[in-house]
Amino acid sequence: MGNRRKSREIAMQALYMLETVDTPVNELVKLNWVEEDIENDILEFAKEIISGTCGKTAEIDKIIIGFSKNWKFERIASIDKAILRIALYEMIYMDKIPYAITINEAIELGKTFGGENSGQFINGILDSYKNSISS
């Protein structure tokens, strides 16, 4: 597993905790809850994603709502929301990361941690967003 994928996985877990058990953001970014020994660069990228995404959640959620046609936001699985929030944060605010990489990483996280159709759902929203800003 690549360093950035591990960072995204940690960020996804943090955002999931924020959504499900309302862990404060300042506690999440300390990463004291990470039980394994992880390299500093992985942790730093995870912290950047966590704090950045948490600071833009309202804006990002509007995008998710706008592109999740026929699907109420409240019905989207918490893990899928976490993955979508991370990916959209990267696509909007981390312009050095190509969209294709961000989308692929999000799909893989969805396949690994989400439900049966998470990868397709995540791909649909992210691809629609990408196409909307590319045209």
C-alpha positions as CSV (number, residue, x, y, z in Angstrom):
1,M,0.0,0.0,0.0
2,G,1.3,3.4,-0.9
3,N,2.0,6.1,1.6
4,R,-0.8,8.4,0.4
5,R,-3.3,5.5,0.3
6,K,-2.5,4.8,3.9
7,S,-2.9,8.6,4.7
8,R,-6.3,8.5,3.0
9,E,-7.3,5.4,4.9
10,I,-6.4,7.1,8.2
11,A,-8.3,10.3,7.1
12,M,-11.3,8.2,6.2
13,Q,-11.3,6.5,9.6
14,A,-11.1,10.0,11.3
15,L,-14.0,11.4,9.3
16,Y,-16.0,8.3,9.9
17,M,-15.4,8.8,13.7
18,L,-16.4,12.4,13.4
19,E,-19.7,11.4,11.7
20,T,-20.6,8.4,13.9
21,V,-19.3,9.2,17.4
22,D,-18.8,13.0,17.0
23,T,-15.1,13.0,18.0
24,P,-13.8,16.6,18.1
25,V,-11.6,17.5,15.1
26,N,-8.8,18.7,17.4
27,E,-8.7,15.2,18.8
28,L,-8.9,13.5,15.4
29,V,-5.9,15.4,14.0
30,K,-3.7,14.4,17.0
31,L,-4.0,10.8,15.6
32,N,-3.5,9.4,19.1
33,W,-6.2,6.8,18.2
34,V,-3.9,5.3,15.5
35,E,-2.6,2.1,17.0
36,E,0.1,1.2,14.6
37,D,3.6,2.7,14.1
38,I,3.3,4.9,11.0
39,E,5.9,7.1,9.2
40,N,5.7,10.9,9.8
41,D,5.0,11.8,6.1
42,I,2.0,9.5,6.1
43,L,0.7,11.1,9.3
44,E,1.3,14.6,8.1
45,F,-0.6,14.0,4.9
46,A,-3.5,12.4,6.8
47,K,-3.6,15.4,9.2
48,E,-3.7,17.8,6.2
49,I,-6.6,15.9,4.7
50,I,-8.5,15.6,8.0
51,S,-8.2,19.3,9.0
52,G,-8.8,20.6,5.5
53,T,-11.8,18.4,4.9
54,C,-13.3,19.2,8.2
55,G,-12.9,22.9,7.5
56,K,-14.8,22.6,4.3
57,T,-17.4,20.0,5.1
58,A,-20.5,22.2,4.5
59,E,-19.2,23.3,1.1
60,I,-18.3,19.7,0.2
61,D,-21.6,18.3,1.4
62,K,-23.5,20.7,-0.9
63,I,-21.5,19.2,-3.8
64,I,-22.3,15.7,-2.7
65,I,-26.0,16.6,-2.4
66,G,-26.0,18.2,-5.8
67,F,-24.5,15.1,-7.5
68,S,-26.3,12.4,-5.6
69,K,-29.4,12.5,-7.7
70,N,-32.3,10.3,-6.4
71,W,-30.4,9.6,-3.2
72,K,-31.1,11.5,0.0
73,F,-27.9,12.7,1.7
74,E,-29.0,11.2,5.0
75,R,-29.2,7.8,3.4
76,I,-25.6,7.8,2.2
77,A,-23.5,5.5,4.3
78,S,-21.2,7.3,6.7
79,I,-18.1,5.5,5.3
80,D,-19.1,6.6,1.7
81,K,-19.6,10.2,2.9
82,A,-16.2,10.2,4.5
83,I,-14.6,8.9,1.3
84,L,-16.4,11.4,-0.9
85,R,-15.5,14.3,1.4
86,I,-11.8,13.4,1.3
87,A,-11.8,13.0,-2.5
88,L,-13.7,16.2,-3.1
89,Y,-11.4,18.1,-0.8
90,E,-8.5,16.8,-2.7
91,M,-10.1,17.6,-6.1
92,I,-11.0,21.2,-5.0
93,Y,-8.1,22.2,-2.8
94,M,-5.1,20.0,-3.6
95,D,-4.5,20.8,-7.3
96,K,-1.2,19.0,-7.5
97,I,-3.0,15.6,-7.2
98,P,-4.5,14.6,-10.6
99,Y,-8.2,13.9,-10.5
100,A,-7.7,10.4,-11.9
101,I,-5.6,9.4,-8.9
102,T,-8.0,10.9,-6.4
103,I,-11.0,9.2,-8.0
104,N,-9.2,5.9,-8.2
105,E,-8.1,6.0,-4.6
106,A,-11.6,6.9,-3.5
107,I,-13.1,4.0,-5.5
108,E,-10.6,1.6,-4.0
109,L,-11.4,2.8,-0.4
110,G,-15.1,2.3,-1.2
111,K,-14.5,-1.2,-2.5
112,T,-12.5,-2.1,0.6
113,F,-14.4,-0.4,3.4
114,G,-17.8,0.4,1.9
115,G,-20.8,-1.6,0.9
116,E,-21.3,-3.7,-2.2
117,N,-22.0,-0.8,-4.5
118,S,-19.9,1.9,-2.8
119,G,-17.2,1.9,-5.4
120,Q,-19.7,2.5,-8.2
121,F,-21.6,5.2,-6.2
122,I,-18.4,7.0,-5.3
123,N,-17.2,6.8,-8.9
124,G,-20.5,8.2,-10.2
125,I,-20.5,11.3,-7.9
126,L,-16.8,12.1,-8.4
127,D,-16.8,11.5,-12.1
128,S,-19.9,13.7,-12.5
129,Y,-18.3,16.4,-10.4
130,K,-15.1,16.2,-12.5
131,N,-17.0,16.4,-15.7
132,S,-19.0,19.5,-14.4
133,I,-15.8,21.4,-13.8
134,S,-14.0,20.2,-16.9
135,S,-16.5,21.4,-19.4
